[in-house]
Each structure stands twice: as C-alpha cells, then as structure tokens.
Amino acid sequence: MTPEKEKLLKLMRVWLFGTFLIVFAAITLYIGMFTSRDWMLALRQGFPIWGITAVLCVGTYYGYKAWTMRKTG
C-alpha cells in the first residue's frame, strides 16, 4: 500500500469516528432532554440509532479500504 493511500485511510478513519461521536452525543442528549433527564434510559433508547451508525461507519471504512486497494488498469 502506498503512503498516500495509508494517509487517506487514516483520514477516513478519523472522520468516521468523529461522525459516530457526534451522532452518539446528539442522539443521547436529545433523548435525554425528553426523558426526565434519565441518562440510562436515553442510552437504552438511543442504542438502535447509534448502533446502526456504528455499523454503517465500520462498513463504510472497510468498503473504502477495499475500493482504494483495488487494482487499477
């Protein structure tokens, strides 16, 4: 793998992790605001949303990795 491709993969990993953190925080806070500030309930109710986001982020990373590793030509 070329150094340029490694840099792109690291950048993609950072952006996807950041996306997951933003979704996790936003969903948890939003649900927490409307559930009497019960944060454990907010985590349980938000699990499907950020769980799906985590799966999509991991899938996107490995899809992008496979796309960058393909042979051109």
C-alpha positions as CSV (number, residue, x, y, z in Angstrom):
1,M,0.0,0.0,0.0
2,T,1.3,3.4,-0.9
3,P,1.9,6.1,1.7
4,E,-0.8,8.2,0.1
5,K,-3.4,5.5,0.4
6,E,-2.4,5.0,4.1
7,K,-2.9,8.7,4.7
8,L,-6.3,8.6,3.1
9,L,-7.4,5.6,5.1
10,K,-6.3,7.2,8.4
11,L,-8.2,10.4,7.4
12,M,-11.3,8.4,6.6
13,R,-11.0,6.6,10.0
14,V,-10.8,9.9,11.8
15,W,-13.8,11.4,10.0
16,L,-15.9,8.3,10.6
17,F,-15.1,8.1,14.2
18,G,-15.9,11.8,14.6
19,T,-19.2,11.2,12.8
20,F,-20.0,8.4,15.2
21,L,-19.2,10.6,18.2
22,I,-21.3,13.5,17.0
23,V,-24.3,11.2,16.3
24,F,-23.9,9.4,19.7
25,A,-23.7,12.7,21.6
26,A,-26.5,14.4,19.7
27,I,-29.0,11.5,20.0
28,T,-28.2,10.8,23.6
29,L,-28.6,14.4,24.6
30,Y,-31.8,14.8,22.5
31,I,-33.4,11.7,24.0
32,G,-32.2,12.7,27.5
33,M,-33.8,16.1,27.3
34,F,-37.2,14.5,26.8
35,T,-37.0,11.6,29.3
36,S,-36.8,13.5,32.6
37,R,-33.0,13.6,32.4
38,D,-32.8,9.8,32.9
39,W,-29.5,9.2,31.0
40,M,-29.6,5.4,31.3
41,L,-32.9,5.4,29.6
42,A,-31.5,7.7,27.0
43,L,-28.7,5.3,26.3
44,R,-31.0,2.4,26.0
45,Q,-33.4,4.2,23.7
46,G,-30.7,5.6,21.6
47,F,-28.8,2.3,21.1
48,P,-30.5,1.3,17.9
49,I,-29.7,4.7,16.3
50,W,-26.1,4.9,17.2
51,G,-25.7,1.1,16.9
52,I,-26.7,1.4,13.3
53,T,-24.5,4.4,12.8
54,A,-21.5,2.4,14.2
55,V,-22.2,-0.5,11.8
56,L,-22.5,1.9,8.9
57,C,-19.3,3.7,9.8
58,V,-17.4,0.4,10.0
59,G,-18.9,-0.8,6.8
60,T,-18.0,2.4,5.0
61,Y,-14.4,2.2,6.3
62,Y,-13.9,-1.3,5.0
63,G,-15.7,-0.6,1.8
64,Y,-13.5,2.4,1.2
65,K,-10.4,0.4,2.1
66,A,-11.4,-2.3,-0.4
67,W,-12.0,0.4,-3.0
68,T,-8.6,2.0,-2.5
69,M,-6.9,-1.4,-2.6
70,R,-8.3,-2.5,-5.9
71,K,-6.0,-2.9,-8.8
72,T,-6.3,-0.1,-11.4
73,G,-5.5,-0.7,-15.0
